[in-house]
Amino acid sequence: MDFILFIYFCIVFLGLQGLFLFEKETSLTMIMIGNILIAYHCIYNGMVDLLILTIMMMIAQLSRIWRGN
């Protein structure tokens, strides 16, 4: 895995983790930015399988944060 892709995954992880709670808007921003960067990386490098998985997980993550669970 590319190091830059690892950084993008870490951004999403920080938005989702529960050890240090961010505000809802901050978590949503980190998740959106991280997932958009992952999607961009997938499109640029032709990684269609990871792109599909990223879109599916982004929908699940955002709906979970938005509903407050």
Secondary structure as the mmCIF struct_conf table of DSSP 4:
data_model
#
loop_
_struct_conf.conf_type_id
_struct_conf.id
_struct_conf.beg_label_comp_id
_struct_conf.beg_label_asym_id
_struct_conf.beg_label_seq_id
_struct_conf.end_label_comp_id
_struct_conf.end_label_asym_id
_struct_conf.end_label_seq_id
HELX_RH_AL_P HELX_RH_AL_P1 PHE A 3 LEU A 16
BEND BEND1 GLY A 18 PHE A 20
HELX_LH_PP_P HELX_LH_PP_P1 LEU A 21 GLU A 23
HELX_RH_AL_P HELX_RH_AL_P2 LYS A 24 ASN A 45
TURN_TY1_P TURN_TY1_P1 GLY A 46 GLY A 46
HELX_RH_AL_P HELX_RH_AL_P3 VAL A 48 ARG A 67
TURN_TY1_P TURN_TY1_P2 GLY A 68 GLY A 68
#
